[in-house]
Amino acid sequence: MKIASPRLRAQLESSLPDEIEDEERLLDLGVEDVDLSDLEAEHVEISGCRFTRSKLAGSDLEKLILVDAELTQCDLANSRWSDAALTRVAITGSRMIGFAGPGANLQHVTVQDTVLDFASFRFAKFFKVELTDCRLQSADFVSADLTGAVFRRCDLSGVEFSQVKAAKAVFVDCTWDGAKGLASLSGATVAASSPIDTLAFTSAVTVAAGITLAHPDDLSGA
């Protein structure tokens, strides 16, 4: 799967507007260490921008359009981006604990070395999206379309996958302890280089199917 990289200009502006309001357009910006925590706005478009060590924690950006953007070492914890559209976006080394993107549409998106514990992507659509070395403990993907997603070396402990579409999704060397709704991953490909990881996934699927594994000696009196 080939994922397109963000397309940014060589020279970027470094100044943000004093206030970001509904339908604001932020174009070709390169900013560092800015604090946009708790920002609330609708229909904002951010295009051709690079954010480094910036804070968007607690932001509420409904129907955000994020195109050709890089976010590095940013804090997006507890943000809510309902029905957002992300296209050619790279997120690296960031904090997204409690992030909520219900109904989001992600295309050509990479997420690396990022913490997404308790994140929620209900009803989101993933098309050419790759998450690598991310922690997603207790994340929620209920009813998401994961057919274009790849998860590599991700911690999926306690993740909820109920009612997802995953016919072409790929999971490589992931951790599955306590993951739920695994029966919905029908058609996905799961690869593990470690026999222990393979056994962990098999056990999780067995539990999800309501099957109890036991040793014959445990049933000697049955």
N, C-alpha and C positions, 0 to 999 in steps of 0.2 A: 504494500500500500504506500503510494507516494503522497506525502503531505506537503502542500505548498507553504513556503515560509512567508512571514510578513514582508511586505514591500514598503520600505521606508526610504525617504530621501537621505542623501549624505549630510545635508545641513538641516538641522531642525531648530525651530524657535524654542526659547526657554521660558516664556512668560505665559502664565495662565490668566484668564479674565478674573477680575475681582470677585465676581459672583457667577456661578453656573446655574442657569435657570432652565426651565422646560424648553425643549427643542434647540438647545445650544449645540453648536458645532465646534469641536476642538480638532484642528487639523495641523498635522506636521509639527508636533511638539515633542521636545525631548526634555523631560523634567526629572529632577532628583530631589528626594527628601521633602516632598510636598505633603501636606496634611489635608486630605479631603474627607476625613472621617465624618460619618453621619450625613453626608451629602444626600439630599432628596431632590429628584428631578425626573421628568418623564420625557421620553423620545429624544434623549441626548445622543448625538453621534460623535464618536471618537475615532478618528481615522489617521493612519500614518504616524502614530505616536509611540514614544518610548517612555515608560515610567520605571524609575529605579528607586528602590528603598522608599517607596511612597505609601501613604496610608489612605485606604478607602474603607476601612473597617466601619461596619454599621451603615454603609451607604444603601440607599433605596433608589435604584435606578430602573424604573419600569420601562420596558420596551427599549432598552439601551441597544444601540448599534455600535459594535466594536469591530473595526476592520483594520487589518494591517497594523497590529499593535504588539508591542513587547512589554511584559510586566516582569520585572526581575527584583526579587527580594522585597516584594510588596506585601502589605497586610490588608487582606480582604475579609477578615474574620467577621462573621455574623452579618455579612452584606446580603441584600436581597435584590436580585436582578431578574424580576419576573418577565417572561416572554422576551428575553434578550436574544439578540442575533450576533454571534461571534464568528467571524470569518478571517482566516489567516492570522491567528493569534498564538503567541508563544508565552507561556507562563512558566517561570523558573524560580525555584528556591523561595517560594512564597508561602504565606500562611492564609489558609482558607477554611479554618475551623468554623463550622456552623454556617458556611456559605449556602445560600438558597437560590437555585436557578430554575424554578418551576416553569415548564413549558419552553425552556431555552432551546435555541437551534444552534448547534456547534458544527462548523464546517472547517476543515483544515486547521485543527487546533492541537497544539502539543502542550502537555503539562508535565513538568519534570521536578523531582525533588521537592514536592509540595505536600503540605499537610492539609488534608480535607476531612478530618474527623467530623462526624455528624453533619456533613454536607448533604444537601438534598437536591436531587435532579429529577423530581417526579415529572413525568410526561415530557421530558426533554428528548431531543433527537440528536444523535451522534453520527456524523458523516465524516469519515476520515479524521478520526480523533485518536490520539495516542497519549496514554498516561504512563509515565515511566518512573520507577522508584518513588512512588507516592504512597502516603498513608491515608487510607480511607476508612478507618475504623468506625463502624456503626453508621456509615453513609446510607442514604436512601435513594434507590433507583426505581421505585415502584412505577410501573407502567411506562418506563423510559424505552426508547428505541435505541438499542446498542448495536444494531447490525453493522455499523461502520466504526466500531471502537476496538482498540487494542490496549490491553492492560499488561504492562511488563514489570515484573518484580514489585508488584503492589501489595500492600497489606490490606486485605479485604475482610478482616475479622469483623464479624457481626454485621456485615453489609446486608441490606434488604434488597433482593432481586425479584420480588413477587411481580408477576404479570409483565415482565419485560419482554421485548422482542430481541432475540440474540442470535438469529440464524447464522450470521457470518462474523460474530464477535470472536476475538481471540484473547486468550488469557495465558500468559507465559510466566512460569515460576512465581505464582502469586500465593499468598497466605490466605487460607479459607476458614480459620477457626471460628465457629459459631455463625457462619454466613447463613442467610435464610432465603427461602424462595428459589433454591437452586434448580428445582424442577422446571422453572421457566427458562433456563438456559439451553433448552433443546435446540440443537443445531450449531451451538457454539463449539469452538475448538479450545481444549484445555491442554497445555503442554507443561510438563514439569521435568527438570533435569534430575531432581532428587526423588528417589522412591518414597521417602517419607512424605514429601509434599503430595505425591500422587495418592498415597494412602489416606492422607488427611482430606483430600478432596473427595475421594471415594466414600470415606466414612460420612462426610457431610452430606453427600447426595443420598446415601442410605438412610440417614436420619431424617432428611427432608421427605423421603418417600414413606416414612413411617415403618421402616424395617429395622428390627433389632438384631444386631450381630452378637453371637454368643459362641462360646467354646462347647464342644460336645459334652465335656465333663460336667458343664453346668446344667445339662439337661438329662443327666443320668437317671433321675427319678421321675422324668416326665412320662 
